[in-house]
Amino acid sequence: MSERLQIRSDGALDFLSLGALVHRLDPGLVPFRKATQCTIHVSGGEFNCAANLADCFELRTAIASAMVDYPIGDLIAERVRAMGVRSFYKRFKHDGARGPNMATVYSDRGHGIRGPVVFYNRCNEAAAQLKPGDFDWPAIFGAGVRWFHTGGIFASLSETTAELIVEAMRAAKAHDAVVSFDLNYREKLWKAAGGGAERARAVLGRIVEHVDVLVGNEEDLQQGLGLPGPEVAAASKLDPGAFFSMIDRVVSRYPQVKIVATTLREVHSTSRHRWSAVAWMWGQRLLAPTCDLDVHDRVGGGDAFASGLFYGLLTGESEQESVRLGWAHGALATTFPGDTTMATLEQVRALAGGGSARIQR
């Protein structure tokens, strides 16, 4: 059995994430080929967790990232501040024509039988140029950081971002911070960066050697880490059996990992999902309830789950309650537009405790 997670009780920050900040263009129900207008959401798999923990759960959080001095950068930085997230930026100058740029994510939301479509413009992305030495980790972690988080999206951007992750994780460990990592395997990004799945497995495998808490489903574990497992498509997406069947392989290869967790989602249509979550914590198998979701915007649901789970663990909730808080926050996140939370802690606790959608008067 794995040792329990040890979380320090003090520190200037409850949570620090490292990753790319992006802006997502969202045309709503209209596909991009017919779109005439878009909403802009500020996002980033790693940032979303910091934003959720600050805005909904009222923790002290920060993001270490790249920032470009031009209007898109200003827009993104304003949203970071608005969500209550402190920033540690490596700043870049824009040349007025080609960059460096803050990445753009295009997300066609889909509807009903029409599935969502996601594609990117990460050309000359400032975050991909981040490298070891760009942040003063001894000063940042020396002030006290309880939990450090990053993910596979940032790791995929370049060889130097992966090295920066390892540098930051070593500093986090030296200062007694919990280290978490969301595998977030994105085939398009690993192909674009070169090396594809083979490079992903080599890079992610080295990173996970430093991780205490791992977020990722059985497909992430198979494709991102190269762990053998059952044929995922053969079973119900809500069956935790495929996930649990791989845990022994995870902890055998990475014995320092104490928690592995993921969402379970069965997609009946773009607008109708069946939702649950599952976690393995130092030998315990934990399963959240199952509910039906009428989905407004699915992007960010996994990050919202991770945020609620981390909140429960950071504030001393039981293992089961931590999973339920993650499940509830992830479910609520799908009812809002955008990538970051609009929920309140009261709403999350109510749903985690068995609440419903009855009108609140």
TORKOL-4160 file (C-alpha; in steps of 0.2 Angstrom, whole numbers, padded with zeros to 4 digits, m for minus):
361
<pt num="1" X="0000" Y="0000" Z="0000"/>
<pt num="2" X="0006" Y="0017" Z="m0004"/>
<pt num="3" X="0010" Y="0030" Z="0009"/>
<pt num="4" X="m0003" Y="0043" Z="0013"/>
<pt num="5" X="m0001" Y="0061" Z="0006"/>
<pt num="6" X="0008" Y="0073" Z="0018"/>
<pt num="7" X="0002" Y="0091" Z="0015"/>
<pt num="8" X="0011" Y="0105" Z="0024"/>
<pt num="9" X="m0001" Y="0117" Z="0033"/>
<pt num="10" X="0008" Y="0133" Z="0030"/>
<pt num="11" X="0014" Y="0143" Z="0016"/>
<pt num="12" X="0011" Y="0159" Z="0006"/>
<pt num="13" X="0002" Y="0150" Z="m0007"/>
<pt num="14" X="m0010" Y="0135" Z="m0006"/>
<pt num="15" X="m0007" Y="0131" Z="m0024"/>
<pt num="16" X="0005" Y="0135" Z="m0038"/>
<pt num="17" X="0003" Y="0129" Z="m0056"/>
<pt num="18" X="0015" Y="0130" Z="m0071"/>
<pt num="19" X="0008" Y="0130" Z="m0089"/>
<pt num="20" X="0003" Y="0140" Z="m0104"/>
<pt num="21" X="m0010" Y="0153" Z="m0104"/>
<pt num="22" X="m0021" Y="0153" Z="m0120"/>
<pt num="23" X="m0037" Y="0161" Z="m0126"/>
<pt num="24" X="m0051" Y="0150" Z="m0133"/>
<pt num="25" X="m0062" Y="0157" Z="m0147"/>
<pt num="26" X="m0079" Y="0150" Z="m0145"/>
<pt num="27" X="m0093" Y="0153" Z="m0158"/>
<pt num="28" X="m0106" Y="0144" Z="m0148"/>
<pt num="29" X="m0117" Y="0132" Z="m0158"/>
<pt num="30" X="m0111" Y="0139" Z="m0174"/>
<pt num="31" X="m0097" Y="0129" Z="m0183"/>
<pt num="32" X="m0082" Y="0139" Z="m0187"/>
<pt num="33" X="m0084" Y="0138" Z="m0206"/>
<pt num="34" X="m0100" Y="0148" Z="m0204"/>
<pt num="35" X="m0096" Y="0159" Z="m0188"/>
<pt num="36" X="m0097" Y="0178" Z="m0189"/>
<pt num="37" X="m0093" Y="0181" Z="m0170"/>
<pt num="38" X="m0084" Y="0172" Z="m0156"/>
<pt num="39" X="m0083" Y="0173" Z="m0137"/>
<pt num="40" X="m0066" Y="0174" Z="m0129"/>
<pt num="41" X="m0062" Y="0163" Z="m0115"/>
<pt num="42" X="m0045" Y="0163" Z="m0105"/>
<pt num="43" X="m0039" Y="0146" Z="m0102"/>
<pt num="44" X="m0025" Y="0133" Z="m0100"/>
<pt num="45" X="m0026" Y="0116" Z="m0092"/>
<pt num="46" X="m0015" Y="0121" Z="m0078"/>
<pt num="47" X="m0021" Y="0139" Z="m0076"/>
<pt num="48" X="m0039" Y="0132" Z="m0075"/>
<pt num="49" X="m0035" Y="0123" Z="m0059"/>
<pt num="50" X="m0027" Y="0138" Z="m0051"/>
<pt num="51" X="m0042" Y="0149" Z="m0056"/>
<pt num="52" X="m0055" Y="0137" Z="m0050"/>
<pt num="53" X="m0047" Y="0135" Z="m0033"/>
<pt num="54" X="m0045" Y="0154" Z="m0031"/>
<pt num="55" X="m0062" Y="0159" Z="m0037"/>
<pt num="56" X="m0074" Y="0146" Z="m0031"/>
<pt num="57" X="m0064" Y="0138" Z="m0017"/>
<pt num="58" X="m0056" Y="0154" Z="m0010"/>
<pt num="59" X="m0038" Y="0147" Z="m0009"/>
<pt num="60" X="m0022" Y="0157" Z="m0012"/>
<pt num="61" X="m0016" Y="0152" Z="m0029"/>
<pt num="62" X="m0003" Y="0157" Z="m0043"/>
<pt num="63" X="0002" Y="0153" Z="m0060"/>
<pt num="64" X="0019" Y="0153" Z="m0068"/>
<pt num="65" X="0018" Y="0156" Z="m0086"/>
<pt num="66" X="0024" Y="0166" Z="m0101"/>
<pt num="67" X="0016" Y="0183" Z="m0105"/>
<pt num="68" X="0018" Y="0193" Z="m0121"/>
<pt num="69" X="0017" Y="0212" Z="m0120"/>
<pt num="70" X="0003" Y="0216" Z="m0133"/>
<pt num="71" X="m0016" Y="0217" Z="m0132"/>
<pt num="72" X="m0020" Y="0199" Z="m0132"/>
<pt num="73" X="m0008" Y="0197" Z="m0117"/>
<pt num="74" X="m0016" Y="0211" Z="m0108"/>
<pt num="75" X="m0033" Y="0203" Z="m0111"/>
<pt num="76" X="m0027" Y="0187" Z="m0103"/>
<pt num="77" X="m0017" Y="0195" Z="m0089"/>
<pt num="78" X="m0033" Y="0205" Z="m0084"/>
<pt num="79" X="m0043" Y="0188" Z="m0083"/>
<pt num="80" X="m0030" Y="0180" Z="m0073"/>
<pt num="81" X="m0031" Y="0195" Z="m0060"/>
<pt num="82" X="m0050" Y="0194" Z="m0061"/>
<pt num="83" X="m0050" Y="0176" Z="m0056"/>
<pt num="84" X="m0039" Y="0180" Z="m0041"/>
<pt num="85" X="m0024" Y="0171" Z="m0047"/>
<pt num="86" X="m0006" Y="0179" Z="m0043"/>
<pt num="87" X="0006" Y="0178" Z="m0058"/>
<pt num="88" X="0024" Y="0174" Z="m0060"/>
<pt num="89" X="0028" Y="0179" Z="m0078"/>
<pt num="90" X="0042" Y="0177" Z="m0090"/>
<pt num="91" X="0039" Y="0192" Z="m0101"/>
<pt num="92" X="0041" Y="0192" Z="m0120"/>
<pt num="93" X="0041" Y="0207" Z="m0132"/>
<pt num="94" X="0029" Y="0205" Z="m0148"/>
<pt num="95" X="0037" Y="0211" Z="m0164"/>
<pt num="96" X="0021" Y="0218" Z="m0171"/>
<pt num="97" X="0019" Y="0205" Z="m0185"/>
<pt num="98" X="0025" Y="0187" Z="m0181"/>
<pt num="99" X="0025" Y="0186" Z="m0162"/>
<pt num="100" X="0030" Y="0178" Z="m0150"/>
<pt num="101" X="0011" Y="0175" Z="m0147"/>
<pt num="102" X="m0001" Y="0169" Z="m0134"/>
<pt num="103" X="m0009" Y="0153" Z="m0141"/>
<pt num="104" X="m0026" Y="0152" Z="m0148"/>
<pt num="105" X="m0038" Y="0137" Z="m0146"/>
<pt num="106" X="m0053" Y="0136" Z="m0158"/>
<pt num="107" X="m0067" Y="0126" Z="m0150"/>
<pt num="108" X="m0083" Y="0122" Z="m0160"/>
<pt num="109" X="m0095" Y="0117" Z="m0146"/>
<pt num="110" X="m0106" Y="0106" Z="m0157"/>
<pt num="111" X="m0124" Y="0101" Z="m0152"/>
<pt num="112" X="m0133" Y="0085" Z="m0151"/>
<pt num="113" X="m0127" Y="0072" Z="m0163"/>
<pt num="114" X="m0114" Y="0085" Z="m0170"/>
<pt num="115" X="m0098" Y="0083" Z="m0159"/>
<pt num="116" X="m0087" Y="0097" Z="m0154"/>
<pt num="117" X="m0071" Y="0101" Z="m0164"/>
<pt num="118" X="m0055" Y="0108" Z="m0156"/>
<pt num="119" X="m0040" Y="0114" Z="m0166"/>
<pt num="120" X="m0025" Y="0126" Z="m0162"/>
<pt num="121" X="m0014" Y="0140" Z="m0168"/>
<pt num="122" X="0001" Y="0138" Z="m0157"/>
<pt num="123" X="0013" Y="0145" Z="m0169"/>
<pt num="124" X="0028" Y="0155" Z="m0161"/>
<pt num="125" X="0020" Y="0152" Z="m0144"/>
<pt num="126" X="0029" Y="0161" Z="m0130"/>
<pt num="127" X="0025" Y="0147" Z="m0118"/>
<pt num="128" X="0034" Y="0135" Z="m0129"/>
<pt num="129" X="0050" Y="0145" Z="m0127"/>
<pt num="130" X="0050" Y="0144" Z="m0108"/>
<pt num="131" X="0065" Y="0135" Z="m0101"/>
<pt num="132" X="0075" Y="0130" Z="m0085"/>
<pt num="133" X="0081" Y="0145" Z="m0077"/>
<pt num="134" X="0067" Y="0157" Z="m0082"/>
<pt num="135" X="0059" Y="0157" Z="m0064"/>
<pt num="136" X="0067" Y="0159" Z="m0047"/>
<pt num="137" X="0060" Y="0143" Z="m0039"/>
<pt num="138" X="0070" Y="0144" Z="m0023"/>
<pt num="139" X="0062" Y="0161" Z="m0020"/>
<pt num="140" X="0045" Y="0156" Z="m0025"/>
<pt num="141" X="0045" Y="0139" Z="m0016"/>
<pt num="142" X="0055" Y="0146" Z="m0002"/>
<pt num="143" X="0040" Y="0158" Z="0003"/>
<pt num="144" X="0030" Y="0142" Z="0005"/>
<pt num="145" X="0019" Y="0133" Z="m0007"/>
<pt num="146" X="0008" Y="0119" Z="m0001"/>
<pt num="147" X="0004" Y="0111" Z="m0018"/>
<pt num="148" X="0012" Y="0112" Z="m0036"/>
<pt num="149" X="0003" Y="0107" Z="m0051"/>
<pt num="150" X="0007" Y="0106" Z="m0070"/>
<pt num="151" X="0002" Y="0095" Z="m0085"/>
<pt num="152" X="0005" Y="0085" Z="m0101"/>
<pt num="153" X="m0001" Y="0099" Z="m0112"/>
<pt num="154" X="0013" Y="0111" Z="m0106"/>
<pt num="155" X="0025" Y="0096" Z="m0107"/>
<pt num="156" X="0021" Y="0093" Z="m0125"/>
<pt num="157" X="0025" Y="0111" Z="m0131"/>
<pt num="158" X="0044" Y="0109" Z="m0133"/>
<pt num="159" X="0059" Y="0100" Z="m0126"/>
<pt num="160" X="0062" Y="0115" Z="m0115"/>
<pt num="161" X="0045" Y="0115" Z="m0107"/>
<pt num="162" X="0047" Y="0097" Z="m0101"/>
<pt num="163" X="0064" Y="0101" Z="m0094"/>
<pt num="164" X="0056" Y="0116" Z="m0085"/>
<pt num="165" X="0043" Y="0105" Z="m0077"/>
<pt num="166" X="0056" Y="0093" Z="m0070"/>
<pt num="167" X="0066" Y="0108" Z="m0063"/>
<pt num="168" X="0051" Y="0115" Z="m0055"/>
<pt num="169" X="0046" Y="0098" Z="m0048"/>
<pt num="170" X="0063" Y="0095" Z="m0040"/>
<pt num="171" X="0062" Y="0112" Z="m0032"/>
<pt num="172" X="0044" Y="0109" Z="m0026"/>
<pt num="173" X="0050" Y="0092" Z="m0018"/>
<pt num="174" X="0065" Y="0101" Z="m0010"/>
<pt num="175" X="0052" Y="0113" Z="m0001"/>
<pt num="176" X="0040" Y="0099" Z="0004"/>
<pt num="177" X="0026" Y="0104" Z="m0008"/>
<pt num="178" X="0014" Y="0091" Z="m0015"/>
<pt num="179" X="0017" Y="0088" Z="m0033"/>
<pt num="180" X="0002" Y="0084" Z="m0045"/>
<pt num="181" X="0002" Y="0081" Z="m0064"/>
<pt num="182" X="m0013" Y="0079" Z="m0076"/>
<pt num="183" X="m0007" Y="0068" Z="m0090"/>
<pt num="184" X="m0020" Y="0077" Z="m0102"/>
<pt num="185" X="m0013" Y="0067" Z="m0117"/>
<pt num="186" X="m0016" Y="0077" Z="m0133"/>
<pt num="187" X="m0011" Y="0068" Z="m0149"/>
<pt num="188" X="m0012" Y="0083" Z="m0160"/>
<pt num="189" X="0001" Y="0093" Z="m0149"/>
<pt num="190" X="0013" Y="0078" Z="m0147"/>
<pt num="191" X="0013" Y="0076" Z="m0166"/>
<pt num="192" X="0015" Y="0094" Z="m0170"/>
<pt num="193" X="0030" Y="0095" Z="m0158"/>
<pt num="194" X="0038" Y="0080" Z="m0166"/>
<pt num="195" X="0041" Y="0062" Z="m0160"/>
<pt num="196" X="0022" Y="0059" Z="m0157"/>
<pt num="197" X="0017" Y="0045" Z="m0145"/>
<pt num="198" X="0035" Y="0038" Z="m0143"/>
<pt num="199" X="0042" Y="0055" Z="m0137"/>
<pt num="200" X="0026" Y="0058" Z="m0126"/>
<pt num="201" X="0029" Y="0041" Z="m0117"/>
<pt num="202" X="0048" Y="0045" Z="m0114"/>
<pt num="203" X="0045" Y="0063" Z="m0108"/>
<pt num="204" X="0029" Y="0059" Z="m0098"/>
<pt num="205" X="0037" Y="0044" Z="m0090"/>
<pt num="206" X="0052" Y="0054" Z="m0084"/>
<pt num="207" X="0041" Y="0068" Z="m0077"/>
<pt num="208" X="0029" Y="0056" Z="m0067"/>
<pt num="209" X="0044" Y="0049" Z="m0058"/>
<pt num="210" X="0042" Y="0065" Z="m0047"/>
<pt num="211" X="0023" Y="0065" Z="m0045"/>
<pt num="212" X="0013" Y="0062" Z="m0029"/>
<pt num="213" X="m0004" Y="0064" Z="m0037"/>
<pt num="214" X="m0008" Y="0059" Z="m0055"/>
<pt num="215" X="m0024" Y="0064" Z="m0064"/>
<pt num="216" X="m0028" Y="0054" Z="m0080"/>
<pt num="217" X="m0040" Y="0041" Z="m0087"/>
<pt num="218" X="m0035" Y="0023" Z="m0093"/>
<pt num="219" X="m0032" Y="0030" Z="m0111"/>
<pt num="220" X="m0020" Y="0043" Z="m0104"/>
<pt num="221" X="m0011" Y="0030" Z="m0095"/>
<pt num="222" X="m0010" Y="0019" Z="m0110"/>
<pt num="223" X="m0006" Y="0032" Z="m0123"/>
<pt num="224" X="0004" Y="0044" Z="m0112"/>
<pt num="225" X="0014" Y="0032" Z="m0102"/>
<pt num="226" X="0013" Y="0017" Z="m0113"/>
<pt num="227" X="0006" Y="0006" Z="m0099"/>
<pt num="228" X="m0003" Y="m0010" Z="m0105"/>
<pt num="229" X="m0021" Y="m0011" Z="m0102"/>
<pt num="230" X="m0038" Y="m0017" Z="m0107"/>
<pt num="231" X="m0047" Y="m0012" Z="m0124"/>
<pt num="232" X="m0055" Y="0004" Z="m0118"/>
<pt num="233" X="m0068" Y="0005" Z="m0131"/>
<pt num="234" X="m0075" Y="m0012" Z="m0126"/>
<pt num="235" X="m0082" Y="m0007" Z="m0110"/>
<pt num="236" X="m0094" Y="0006" Z="m0103"/>
<pt num="237" X="m0085" Y="0022" Z="m0100"/>
<pt num="238" X="m0093" Y="0023" Z="m0083"/>
<pt num="239" X="m0086" Y="0006" Z="m0078"/>
<pt num="240" X="m0071" Y="0009" Z="m0067"/>
<pt num="241" X="m0064" Y="m0008" Z="m0070"/>
<pt num="242" X="m0053" Y="m0003" Z="m0084"/>
<pt num="243" X="m0045" Y="0011" Z="m0073"/>
<pt num="244" X="m0043" Y="0000" Z="m0057"/>
<pt num="245" X="m0035" Y="m0014" Z="m0067"/>
<pt num="246" X="m0021" Y="m0002" Z="m0072"/>
<pt num="247" X="m0017" Y="0005" Z="m0055"/>
<pt num="248" X="m0005" Y="m0010" Z="m0050"/>
<pt num="249" X="0005" Y="m0006" Z="m0066"/>
<pt num="250" X="0005" Y="0013" Z="m0062"/>
<pt num="251" X="0011" Y="0010" Z="m0044"/>
<pt num="252" X="0023" Y="m0004" Z="m0049"/>
<pt num="253" X="0032" Y="0008" Z="m0061"/>
<pt num="254" X="0030" Y="0024" Z="m0050"/>
<pt num="255" X="0030" Y="0018" Z="m0032"/>
<pt num="256" X="0030" Y="0036" Z="m0026"/>
<pt num="257" X="0013" Y="0040" Z="m0033"/>
<pt num="258" X="0000" Y="0040" Z="m0019"/>
<pt num="259" X="m0016" Y="0045" Z="m0028"/>
<pt num="260" X="m0022" Y="0042" Z="m0046"/>
<pt num="261" X="m0039" Y="0050" Z="m0051"/>
<pt num="262" X="m0050" Y="0053" Z="m0066"/>
<pt num="263" X="m0067" Y="0057" Z="m0072"/>
<pt num="264" X="m0079" Y="0045" Z="m0080"/>
<pt num="265" X="m0090" Y="0051" Z="m0094"/>
<pt num="266" X="m0101" Y="0042" Z="m0106"/>
<pt num="267" X="m0106" Y="0053" Z="m0120"/>
<pt num="268" X="m0124" Y="0050" Z="m0126"/>
<pt num="269" X="m0124" Y="0066" Z="m0137"/>
<pt num="270" X="m0114" Y="0082" Z="m0136"/>
<pt num="271" X="m0127" Y="0089" Z="m0125"/>
<pt num="272" X="m0131" Y="0074" Z="m0114"/>
<pt num="273" X="m0118" Y="0065" Z="m0104"/>
<pt num="274" X="m0118" Y="0053" Z="m0090"/>
<pt num="275" X="m0105" Y="0058" Z="m0077"/>
<pt num="276" X="m0095" Y="0050" Z="m0063"/>
<pt num="277" X="m0077" Y="0050" Z="m0056"/>
<pt num="278" X="m0065" Y="0038" Z="m0048"/>
<pt num="279" X="m0049" Y="0038" Z="m0038"/>
<pt num="280" X="m0036" Y="0027" Z="m0030"/>
<pt num="281" X="m0029" Y="0033" Z="m0014"/>
<pt num="282" X="m0015" Y="0024" Z="m0005"/>
<pt num="283" X="m0024" Y="0007" Z="m0009"/>
<pt num="284" X="m0042" Y="0013" Z="m0007"/>
<pt num="285" X="m0054" Y="0013" Z="m0021"/>
<pt num="286" X="m0066" Y="0027" Z="m0021"/>
<pt num="287" X="m0081" Y="0030" Z="m0033"/>
<pt num="288" X="m0092" Y="0046" Z="m0035"/>
<pt num="289" X="m0110" Y="0045" Z="m0038"/>
<pt num="290" X="m0117" Y="0045" Z="m0056"/>
<pt num="291" X="m0128" Y="0058" Z="m0063"/>
<pt num="292" X="m0135" Y="0064" Z="m0080"/>
<pt num="293" X="m0128" Y="0081" Z="m0087"/>
<pt num="294" X="m0136" Y="0093" Z="m0099"/>
<pt num="295" X="m0120" Y="0100" Z="m0105"/>
<pt num="296" X="m0118" Y="0118" Z="m0110"/>
<pt num="297" X="m0099" Y="0118" Z="m0113"/>
<pt num="298" X="m0089" Y="0103" Z="m0109"/>
<pt num="299" X="m0072" Y="0111" Z="m0110"/>
<pt num="300" X="m0064" Y="0112" Z="m0093"/>
<pt num="301" X="m0074" Y="0099" Z="m0084"/>
<pt num="302" X="m0059" Y="0088" Z="m0080"/>
<pt num="303" X="m0049" Y="0103" Z="m0073"/>
<pt num="304" X="m0064" Y="0107" Z="m0063"/>
<pt num="305" X="m0065" Y="0089" Z="m0056"/>
<pt num="306" X="m0046" Y="0090" Z="m0051"/>
<pt num="307" X="m0049" Y="0107" Z="m0043"/>
<pt num="308" X="m0062" Y="0101" Z="m0032"/>
<pt num="309" X="m0052" Y="0085" Z="m0027"/>
<pt num="310" X="m0037" Y="0095" Z="m0023"/>
<pt num="311" X="m0047" Y="0107" Z="m0013"/>
<pt num="312" X="m0054" Y="0093" Z="m0002"/>
<pt num="313" X="m0037" Y="0086" Z="0001"/>
<pt num="314" X="m0029" Y="0103" Z="0005"/>
<pt num="315" X="m0043" Y="0107" Z="0017"/>
<pt num="316" X="m0043" Y="0090" Z="0026"/>
<pt num="317" X="m0059" Y="0083" Z="0020"/>
<pt num="318" X="m0060" Y="0064" Z="0019"/>
<pt num="319" X="m0054" Y="0054" Z="0004"/>
<pt num="320" X="m0072" Y="0050" Z="m0001"/>
<pt num="321" X="m0078" Y="0068" Z="0002"/>
<pt num="322" X="m0064" Y="0075" Z="m0008"/>
<pt num="323" X="m0069" Y="0064" Z="m0023"/>
<pt num="324" X="m0087" Y="0069" Z="m0021"/>
<pt num="325" X="m0082" Y="0088" Z="m0021"/>
<pt num="326" X="m0072" Y="0085" Z="m0037"/>
<pt num="327" X="m0086" Y="0076" Z="m0045"/>
<pt num="328" X="m0099" Y="0090" Z="m0040"/>
<pt num="329" X="m0088" Y="0104" Z="m0046"/>
<pt num="330" X="m0084" Y="0096" Z="m0063"/>
<pt num="331" X="m0103" Y="0093" Z="m0065"/>
<pt num="332" X="m0107" Y="0111" Z="m0062"/>
<pt num="333" X="m0093" Y="0117" Z="m0073"/>
<pt num="334" X="m0102" Y="0109" Z="m0088"/>
<pt num="335" X="m0117" Y="0120" Z="m0085"/>
<pt num="336" X="m0107" Y="0136" Z="m0088"/>
<pt num="337" X="m0099" Y="0144" Z="m0103"/>
<pt num="338" X="m0080" Y="0145" Z="m0103"/>
<pt num="339" X="m0066" Y="0135" Z="m0096"/>
<pt num="340" X="m0065" Y="0141" Z="m0078"/>
<pt num="341" X="m0078" Y="0140" Z="m0064"/>
<pt num="342" X="m0093" Y="0151" Z="m0061"/>
<pt num="343" X="m0099" Y="0140" Z="m0047"/>
<pt num="344" X="m0099" Y="0144" Z="m0028"/>
<pt num="345" X="m0093" Y="0133" Z="m0014"/>
<pt num="346" X="m0110" Y="0133" Z="m0007"/>
<pt num="347" X="m0117" Y="0125" Z="m0024"/>
<pt num="348" X="m0103" Y="0113" Z="m0025"/>
<pt num="349" X="m0106" Y="0107" Z="m0007"/>
<pt num="350" X="m0124" Y="0106" Z="m0010"/>
<pt num="351" X="m0122" Y="0095" Z="m0025"/>
<pt num="352" X="m0109" Y="0084" Z="m0017"/>
<pt num="353" X="m0121" Y="0081" Z="m0002"/>
<pt num="354" X="m0135" Y="0075" Z="m0013"/>
<pt num="355" X="m0143" Y="0092" Z="m0019"/>
<pt num="356" X="m0153" Y="0094" Z="m0035"/>
<pt num="357" X="m0158" Y="0107" Z="m0047"/>
<pt num="358" X="m0173" Y="0113" Z="m0038"/>
<pt num="359" X="m0176" Y="0132" Z="m0038"/>
<pt num="360" X="m0167" Y="0141" Z="m0024"/>
<pt num="361" X="m0178" Y="0154" Z="m0017"/>
